[in-house]
């Protein structure tokens, strides 16, 4: 399961010269079952995002996070990325209600023009409904 402690461990292990990173967290918090797992955002994607080396060229990331965490992650992607594969299982909307349903796709659309080296893109948002405005924003950015 992706947690603050695991994010810190990964962040501390990333060398500045890293060019490719594949990170897969298979665990689930079971929030989708309503069993009372971790609900609040814990900042783990922010810790990871801040640690991504600026020279990173390929990133494959699979994890479960809140919509707010996903926005933070998208805003921190290194500009030199050539390959990006994001598979994000979006937990129910953050408890703070800081995100609207269109905020995540719009945030991603704002980042895309800055990723000028990007040649391959795969974006998977599980349990997240992208509305028409979000689709339009992404289409314009591509």
C-alpha positions as CSV (number, residue, x, y, z in Angstrom):
1,X,0.0,0.0,0.0
2,X,1.3,3.5,-0.9
3,X,1.8,5.5,2.3
4,X,3.7,8.4,3.6
5,X,6.4,6.1,5.0
6,X,6.8,4.2,1.7
7,X,6.9,7.5,-0.3
8,X,9.7,8.8,2.0
9,X,11.6,5.6,1.6
10,X,11.4,5.8,-2.2
11,X,12.2,9.5,-2.2
12,X,15.3,8.9,-0.2
13,X,16.5,6.2,-2.5
14,X,16.1,8.1,-5.8
15,X,19.5,9.1,-7.2
16,X,19.7,12.5,-8.9
17,X,21.0,10.9,-12.1
18,X,18.0,8.5,-12.5
19,X,16.6,8.5,-16.0
20,X,13.8,5.9,-15.8
21,X,11.5,5.0,-12.9
22,X,8.8,2.3,-12.6
23,X,6.9,2.3,-9.4
24,X,4.0,0.0,-8.8
25,X,2.0,-0.1,-5.5
26,X,-0.5,-2.9,-5.6
27,X,-2.1,-2.4,-2.2
28,X,-5.4,-0.8,-1.7
29,X,-6.7,1.1,1.3
30,X,-10.2,-0.5,0.9
31,X,-11.9,2.9,1.1
32,X,-13.9,1.8,-1.9
33,X,-15.5,-0.9,0.3
34,X,-16.4,1.7,3.0
35,X,-14.4,-0.2,5.6
36,X,-12.9,2.8,7.2
37,X,-9.4,2.7,5.7
38,X,-7.2,5.7,5.3
39,X,-9.5,8.6,4.3
40,X,-7.4,11.8,4.7
41,X,-4.8,12.8,2.2
42,X,-1.4,12.0,3.8
43,X,0.8,13.9,1.4
44,X,2.6,10.8,0.1
45,X,2.3,11.6,-3.6
46,X,3.6,15.1,-2.8
47,X,6.7,13.7,-1.1
48,X,7.2,11.4,-4.1
49,X,6.6,14.2,-6.7
50,X,9.1,16.5,-5.0
51,X,11.8,13.8,-5.1
52,X,11.5,13.0,-8.8
53,X,14.9,13.9,-10.4
54,X,14.7,16.7,-12.9
55,X,16.5,14.6,-15.5
56,X,13.9,11.8,-15.4
57,X,12.9,10.8,-18.9
58,X,10.6,7.8,-18.3
59,X,8.0,7.4,-15.5
60,X,5.6,4.6,-15.0
61,X,3.6,5.0,-11.9
62,X,0.8,2.9,-10.6
63,X,-0.8,3.8,-7.2
64,X,-3.9,4.7,-5.3
65,X,-4.4,8.3,-4.3
66,X,-6.9,11.0,-3.8
67,X,-7.9,13.5,-6.5
68,X,-6.0,16.2,-4.6
69,X,-2.9,14.1,-4.5
70,X,-3.2,13.3,-8.2
71,X,-3.4,17.1,-9.0
72,X,-0.2,17.6,-6.9
73,X,1.5,14.8,-8.7
74,X,0.6,16.1,-12.1
75,X,1.9,19.5,-11.2
76,X,5.3,18.2,-10.2
77,X,6.2,16.1,-13.3
78,X,9.7,16.7,-14.6
79,X,9.6,18.7,-17.8
80,X,12.1,16.4,-19.6
81,X,9.9,13.4,-19.5
82,X,9.7,11.5,-22.8
83,X,7.5,8.6,-21.6
84,X,4.8,8.9,-19.1
85,X,2.5,6.1,-17.9
86,X,0.2,7.0,-15.1
87,X,-2.2,4.5,-13.7
88,X,-3.9,6.1,-10.8
89,X,-6.7,4.5,-8.8
90,X,-8.5,7.6,-7.5
91,X,-10.1,7.1,-4.1
92,X,-13.3,8.9,-3.5
93,X,-13.0,12.7,-3.6
94,X,-10.7,14.1,-0.9
95,X,-12.3,14.8,2.4
96,X,-11.4,18.5,2.1
97,X,-13.4,18.8,-1.1
98,X,-10.7,20.9,-2.7
99,X,-11.2,19.2,-6.1
100,X,-14.1,19.5,-8.5
101,X,-14.5,16.6,-10.9
102,X,-12.9,18.7,-13.7
103,X,-9.8,19.8,-11.7
104,X,-7.7,16.7,-12.3
105,X,-8.1,16.6,-16.1
106,X,-7.7,20.4,-16.3
107,X,-4.5,20.2,-14.1
108,X,-3.1,17.5,-16.3
109,X,-4.0,19.5,-19.4
110,X,-2.1,22.5,-18.0
111,X,1.0,20.4,-17.5
112,X,1.1,18.7,-21.0
113,X,2.4,21.8,-22.9
114,X,5.4,21.9,-20.5
115,X,6.3,18.3,-21.3
116,X,7.7,19.2,-24.7
117,X,9.9,16.1,-24.9
118,X,6.9,13.8,-24.3
119,X,6.7,11.1,-27.0
120,X,4.5,8.5,-25.3
121,X,1.6,9.0,-23.0
122,X,-0.7,6.6,-21.2
123,X,-3.2,7.9,-18.6
124,X,-5.5,5.6,-16.7
125,X,-7.8,7.0,-14.0
126,X,-9.6,4.2,-12.2
127,X,-12.8,5.1,-10.3
128,X,-12.7,8.7,-11.6
129,X,-15.3,10.0,-14.1
130,X,-13.9,12.6,-16.4
131,X,-16.6,15.0,-17.6
132,X,-17.0,16.6,-21.0
133,X,-15.1,19.8,-20.0
134,X,-12.2,17.7,-18.7
135,X,-12.1,15.7,-22.0
136,X,-12.1,19.0,-23.9
137,X,-9.3,20.4,-21.9
138,X,-7.2,17.3,-22.4
139,X,-7.9,17.2,-26.1
140,X,-6.9,20.9,-26.5
141,X,-3.7,20.2,-24.7
142,X,-2.8,17.3,-27.0
